[in-house]
């Protein structure tokens, strides 16, 4: 591996590490919030699907899928038609 290849590999590793940190931060609840399953619109979920079909926000394929979730104010999930527990696998 020459210097150029090593530099490119280091740059790619840095980008991957930064992406992982961002994904972890996005998964953390802010304030008094809870995960609400079954209310996310297509492309508007907050993070990974509960069934593992994808691992990122904004990848929901359909509206109100039971495996997709969004953060909502604590105590408002069921009023919005969702569930606070992930569906059984």
N, CA and C atoms as an extended XYZ file, in Angstrom:
267
Properties=species:S:1:pos:R:3:atomname:S:1:resname:S:1:resid:I:1 pbc="F F F"
N         0.859       -1.171        0.000 N   UNK     1
C         0.000        0.000        0.000 CA  UNK     1
C         0.905        1.233        0.000 C   UNK     1
N         0.708        2.104       -0.969 N   UNK     2
C         1.518        3.316       -1.012 CA  UNK     2
C         0.869        4.414       -0.174 C   UNK     2
N         1.546        5.551       -0.106 N   UNK     3
C         1.051        6.647        0.743 CA  UNK     3
C        -0.328        7.135        0.305 C   UNK     3
N        -0.544        7.201       -0.993 N   UNK     4
C        -1.825        7.695       -1.496 CA  UNK     4
C        -2.964        6.762       -1.086 C   UNK     4
N        -2.764        5.466       -1.234 N   UNK     5
C        -3.792        4.501       -0.851 CA  UNK     5
C        -4.057        4.553        0.653 C   UNK     5
N        -2.990        4.716        1.432 N   UNK     6
C        -3.145        4.800        2.888 CA  UNK     6
C        -3.936        6.051        3.267 C   UNK     6
N        -3.657        7.153        2.597 N   UNK     7
C        -4.370        8.401        2.868 CA  UNK     7
C        -5.857        8.268        2.518 C   UNK     7
N        -6.144        7.661        1.385 N   UNK     8
C        -7.537        7.458        0.979 CA  UNK     8
C        -8.251        6.540        1.965 C   UNK     8
N        -7.589        5.469        2.383 N   UNK     9
C        -8.187        4.542        3.349 CA  UNK     9
C        -8.471        5.244        4.672 C   UNK     9
N        -7.545        6.087        5.118 N   UNK    10
C        -7.739        6.820        6.371 CA  UNK    10
C        -8.903        7.804        6.250 C   UNK    10
N        -9.013        8.465        5.112 N   UNK    11
C       -10.106        9.412        4.902 CA  UNK    11
C       -11.459        8.692        4.901 C   UNK    11
N       -11.528        7.560        4.232 N   UNK    12
C       -12.774        6.791        4.214 CA  UNK    12
C       -13.137        6.283        5.603 C   UNK    12
N       -12.147        5.853        6.362 N   UNK    13
C       -12.403        5.392        7.729 CA  UNK    13
C       -12.950        6.533        8.586 C   UNK    13
N       -12.420        7.734        8.391 N   UNK    14
C       -12.902        8.896        9.145 CA  UNK    14
C       -14.356        9.213        8.810 C   UNK    14
N       -14.700        9.157        7.538 N   UNK    15
C       -16.075        9.425        7.111 CA  UNK    15
C       -17.022        8.384        7.702 C   UNK    15
N       -16.618        7.121        7.662 N   UNK    16
C       -17.458        6.048        8.227 CA  UNK    16
C       -17.644        6.235        9.725 C   UNK    16
N       -16.583        6.591       10.426 N   UNK    17
C       -16.671        6.794       11.874 CA  UNK    17
C       -17.599        7.966       12.194 C   UNK    17
N       -17.495        9.041       11.432 N   UNK    18
C       -18.357       10.200       11.656 CA  UNK    18
C       -19.820        9.843       11.400 C   UNK    18
N       -20.082        9.034       10.392 N   UNK    19
C       -21.450        8.602       10.097 CA  UNK    19
C       -22.016        7.764       11.229 C   UNK    19
N       -21.207        6.897       11.804 N   UNK    20
C       -21.663        6.041       12.903 CA  UNK    20
C       -22.023        6.880       14.124 C   UNK    20
N       -21.234        7.903       14.407 N   UNK    21
C       -21.509        8.773       15.553 CA  UNK    21
C       -22.811        9.527       15.330 C   UNK    21
N       -23.034       10.020       14.126 N   UNK    22
C       -24.258       10.744       13.804 CA  UNK    22
C       -25.478        9.842       13.939 C   UNK    22
N       -25.384        8.610       13.458 N   UNK    23
C       -26.510        7.679       13.554 CA  UNK    23
C       -26.844        7.377       15.003 C   UNK    23
N       -25.839        7.224       15.844 N   UNK    24
C       -26.069        6.945       17.257 CA  UNK    24
C       -26.736        8.139       17.930 C   UNK    24
N       -26.292        9.338       17.608 N   UNK    25
C       -26.875       10.537       18.203 CA  UNK    25
C       -28.327       10.708       17.769 C   UNK    25
N       -28.644       10.360       16.536 N   UNK    26
C       -30.011       10.502       16.042 CA  UNK    26
C       -30.958        9.519       16.719 C   UNK    26
N       -30.436        8.406       17.200 N   UNK    27
C       -31.267        7.384       17.829 CA  UNK    27
C       -31.609        7.718       19.278 C   UNK    27
N       -30.906        8.676       19.869 N   UNK    28
C       -31.123        9.008       21.282 CA  UNK    28
C       -32.350        9.906       21.435 C   UNK    28
N       -33.240        9.587       22.378 N   UNK    29
C       -34.420       10.432       22.574 CA  UNK    29
C       -34.045       11.797       23.139 C   UNK    29
N       -34.804       12.798       22.770 N   UNK    30
C       -34.545       14.154       23.240 CA  UNK    30
C       -35.696       14.570       24.149 C   UNK    30
N       -35.372       14.899       25.379 N   UNK    31
C       -36.399       15.338       26.318 CA  UNK    31
C       -37.314       14.214       26.750 C   UNK    31
N       -38.575       14.541       26.975 N   UNK    32
C       -39.577       13.567       27.405 CA  UNK    32
C       -40.259       12.958       26.185 C   UNK    32
N       -39.556       12.088       25.497 N   UNK    33
C       -40.091       11.476       24.278 CA  UNK    33
C       -40.053        9.962       24.400 C   UNK    33
N       -40.839        9.311       23.554 N   UNK    34
C       -40.836        7.854       23.498 CA  UNK    34
C       -40.997        7.416       22.047 C   UNK    34
N       -40.545        6.187       21.756 N   UNK    35
C       -40.727        5.634       20.425 CA  UNK    35
C       -42.194        5.265       20.256 C   UNK    35
N       -42.734        5.609       19.090 N   UNK    36
C       -44.124        5.287       18.787 CA  UNK    36
C       -44.148        4.525       17.460 C   UNK    36
N       -44.520        3.256       17.527 N   UNK    37
C       -44.533        2.380       16.355 CA  UNK    37
C       -45.858        2.481       15.619 C   UNK    37
N       -45.772        2.461       14.287 N   UNK    38
C       -46.977        2.408       13.468 CA  UNK    38
C       -47.559        3.738       13.050 C   UNK    38
N       -46.852        4.839       13.284 N   UNK    39
C       -47.400        6.148       12.893 CA  UNK    39
C       -46.535        6.878       11.869 C   UNK    39
N       -45.346        6.354       11.579 N   UNK    40
C       -44.434        7.037       10.654 CA  UNK    40
C       -44.957        6.952        9.223 C   UNK    40
N       -44.890        8.049        8.524 N   UNK    41
C       -45.244        8.075        7.108 CA  UNK    41
C       -44.046        7.572        6.306 C   UNK    41
N       -44.271        7.160        5.076 N   UNK    42
C       -43.193        6.669        4.218 CA  UNK    42
C       -42.088        7.718        4.120 C   UNK    42
N       -40.862        7.287        4.383 N   UNK    43
C       -39.710        8.178        4.301 CA  UNK    43
C       -39.542        9.106        5.485 C   UNK    43
N       -40.359        8.961        6.544 N   UNK    44
C       -40.289        9.891        7.667 CA  UNK    44
C       -40.070        9.213        9.014 C   UNK    44
N       -39.581        7.962        9.010 N   UNK    45
C       -39.280        7.289       10.276 CA  UNK    45
C       -38.036        7.910       10.907 C   UNK    45
N       -37.898        7.778       12.231 N   UNK    46
C       -36.770        8.407       12.923 CA  UNK    46
C       -35.494        7.575       12.941 C   UNK    46
N       -35.578        6.267       12.836 N   UNK    47
C       -34.358        5.452       12.790 CA  UNK    47
C       -34.699        4.049       12.312 C   UNK    47
N       -33.868        3.086       12.676 N   UNK    48
C       -33.962        1.717       12.166 CA  UNK    48
C       -35.323        1.073       12.404 C   UNK    48
N       -35.715        0.202       11.487 N   UNK    49
C       -36.948       -0.571       11.650 CA  UNK    49
C       -36.739       -1.628       12.725 C   UNK    49
N       -37.782       -1.948       13.463 N   UNK    50
C       -37.663       -2.922       14.550 CA  UNK    50
C       -37.385       -4.330       14.040 C   UNK    50
N       -37.704       -4.620       12.779 N   UNK    51
C       -37.453       -5.950       12.230 CA  UNK    51
C       -36.094       -6.064       11.543 C   UNK    51
N       -35.314       -4.990       11.555 N   UNK    52
C       -33.976       -5.012       10.975 CA  UNK    52
C       -33.930       -4.872        9.464 C   UNK    52
N       -35.026       -4.505        8.835 N   UNK    53
C       -35.039       -4.390        7.375 CA  UNK    53
C       -34.201       -3.220        6.864 C   UNK    53
N       -33.937       -2.237        7.704 N   UNK    54
C       -33.015       -1.143        7.388 CA  UNK    54
C       -32.538       -0.534        8.696 C   UNK    54
N       -31.495        0.288        8.605 N   UNK    55
C       -30.899        0.818        9.835 CA  UNK    55
C       -30.810        2.337        9.877 C   UNK    55
N       -31.571        3.008        9.035 N   UNK    56
C       -31.448        4.467        8.995 CA  UNK    56
C       -32.802        5.171        8.981 C   UNK    56
N       -32.758        6.424        9.383 N   UNK    57
C       -33.951        7.266        9.344 CA  UNK    57
C       -34.339        7.543        7.900 C   UNK    57
N       -35.615        7.771        7.678 N   UNK    58
C       -36.094        8.162        6.359 CA  UNK    58
C       -36.191        7.034        5.353 C   UNK    58
N       -36.134        5.780        5.798 N   UNK    59
C       -36.185        4.670        4.849 CA  UNK    59
C       -37.465        3.845        4.924 C   UNK    59
N       -38.466        4.326        5.628 N   UNK    60
C       -39.748        3.614        5.679 CA  UNK    60
C       -40.331        3.565        4.274 C   UNK    60
N       -40.798        2.406        3.861 N   UNK    61
C       -41.312        2.222        2.504 CA  UNK    61
C       -42.802        2.531        2.372 C   UNK    61
N       -43.541        2.468        3.495 N   UNK    62
C       -44.982        2.718        3.427 CA  UNK    62
C       -45.452        3.444        4.681 C   UNK    62
N       -46.592        4.074        4.587 N   UNK    63
C       -47.179        4.776        5.728 CA  UNK    63
C       -47.622        3.784        6.803 C   UNK    63
N       -47.414        4.157        8.054 N   UNK    64
C       -47.941        3.445        9.222 CA  UNK    64
C       -47.536        1.979        9.342 C   UNK    64
N       -46.357        1.616        8.858 N   UNK    65
C       -45.873        0.239        9.012 CA  UNK    65
C       -45.610       -0.018       10.492 C   UNK    65
N       -46.030       -1.163       10.997 N   UNK    66
C       -45.912       -1.444       12.433 CA  UNK    66
C       -44.467       -1.546       12.911 C   UNK    66
N       -43.510       -1.755       12.008 N   UNK    67
C       -42.101       -1.865       12.401 CA  UNK    67
C       -41.368       -0.530       12.367 C   UNK    67
N       -42.004        0.505       11.846 N   UNK    68
C       -41.391        1.832       11.748 CA  UNK    68
C       -41.861        2.701       12.902 C   UNK    68
N       -40.980        3.602       13.354 N   UNK    69
C       -41.342        4.423       14.511 CA  UNK    69
C       -40.855        5.850       14.367 C   UNK    69
N       -41.453        6.704       15.178 N   UNK    70
C       -41.045        8.105       15.321 CA  UNK    70
C       -41.038        8.426       16.803 C   UNK    70
N       -40.222        9.411       17.179 N   UNK    71
C       -40.286        9.906       18.555 CA  UNK    71
C       -41.484       10.837       18.674 C   UNK    71
N       -42.226       10.682       19.751 N   UNK    72
C       -43.357       11.566       20.052 CA  UNK    72
C       -43.271       11.958       21.518 C   UNK    72
N       -43.993       12.987       21.898 N   UNK    73
C       -44.031       13.394       23.304 CA  UNK    73
C       -44.580       12.239       24.132 C   UNK    73
N       -43.949       12.015       25.268 N   UNK    74
C       -44.352       10.909       26.143 CA  UNK    74
C       -45.843       11.012       26.469 C   UNK    74
N       -46.550        9.887       26.324 N   UNK    75
C       -47.969        9.848       26.636 CA  UNK    75
C       -48.898       10.163       25.477 C   UNK    75
N       -48.349       10.481       24.292 N   UNK    76
C       -49.207       10.848       23.163 CA  UNK    76
C       -49.264        9.787       22.067 C   UNK    76
N       -48.486        8.742       22.183 N   UNK    77
C       -48.398        7.735       21.123 CA  UNK    77
C       -49.742        7.072       20.839 C   UNK    77
N       -50.371        6.542       21.855 N   UNK    78
C       -51.626        5.813       21.645 CA  UNK    78
C       -52.738        6.734       21.142 C   UNK    78
N       -52.701        7.996       21.543 N   UNK    79
C       -53.688        8.965       21.037 CA  UNK    79
C       -53.518        9.162       19.533 C   UNK    79
N       -52.271        9.021       19.049 N   UNK    80
C       -51.983        9.188       17.626 CA  UNK    80
C       -52.240        7.903       16.839 C   UNK    80
N       -52.645        6.838       17.535 N   UNK    81
C       -52.939        5.579       16.860 CA  UNK    81
C       -51.776        4.609       16.812 C   UNK    81
N       -50.701        4.897       17.568 N   UNK    82
C       -49.529        4.035       17.560 CA  UNK    82
C       -49.416        3.168       18.795 C   UNK    82
N       -48.294        2.452       18.873 N   UNK    83
C       -48.011        1.585       20.015 CA  UNK    83
C       -46.613        1.893       20.529 C   UNK    83
N       -46.438        1.821       21.841 N   UNK    84
C       -45.138        2.138       22.437 CA  UNK    84
C       -44.207        0.934       22.490 C   UNK    84
N       -44.705       -0.238       22.159 N   UNK    85
C       -43.865       -1.441       22.148 CA  UNK    85
C       -43.699       -1.931       20.722 C   UNK    85
N       -42.483       -2.391       20.412 N   UNK    86
C       -42.209       -2.925       19.081 CA  UNK    86
C       -43.029       -4.189       18.853 C   UNK    86
N       -43.435       -4.436       17.611 N   UNK    87
C       -44.184       -5.662       17.333 CA  UNK    87
C       -43.311       -6.891       17.577 C   UNK    87
N       -43.935       -8.005       17.922 N   UNK    88
C       -43.198       -9.252       18.153 CA  UNK    88
C       -42.525       -9.689       16.858 C   UNK    88
N       -41.342      -10.237       17.015 N   UNK    89
C       -40.594      -10.685       15.825 CA  UNK    89
C       -41.001      -12.066       15.407 C   UNK    89
